[in-house]
Amino acid sequence: MSFKESIAKVKPLQGESDFLTWKRRICGQLEAFNLWRFVQGVVPEPTLGEGEGQDDFTDRREAHIIKRCQAMHLLENTISDHVFATLRSHGYNLDNRNSKILIDTLTIVLTKSTIGFVQFIGRELFTIDAMTFDFLRAYVNRAAAHRGCKAYITKLGRI
């Protein structure tokens, strides 16, 4: 079975809301193929060993390049195009072929967005005064009542 045939489907990354779940799944996938080390950047480029023949070194180097490309292939094919557009707007070079740079950029950009959104919600919650909150609660209650009435009327129309 080829590498491509043995890949389990990982749901594509859509944005910051599913980043942590996606990262957990893609890390497992990469670990299963012994590729996570390439994403972490801990696998050094092969060098000619002492007493090693040129042919052996070339084979080892080609195997290294294939593994590195497989790691990047897995990452790129589980990220939606609009996430790449977001990365590009943050200065990411789409010609990058380094999986460590890709995962680090994803982590920085998508985590920063999530933290910023949570901080925004926190500021909004702390700035709501009692009068506004009561109006908001009344509006939500009225909207729920209207939705219930609409559903009831729709149901009567079917009878």
Secondary structure, DSSP 4 states (H G I P E B T S, - for coil): --TTTTPPP-PPB-SGGGHHHHHHHHHHHHHHTT-HHHHHT-SPPP-PPTT--HHHHHHHHHHHHHHHHHHHHHHHTTB-HHHHHHHHHTT--TT---HHHHHHHHHHHHHHHHHHHHHHHHHHHHH--HHHHHHHHHHHHHHHHHHHHHHHHHHHHH-
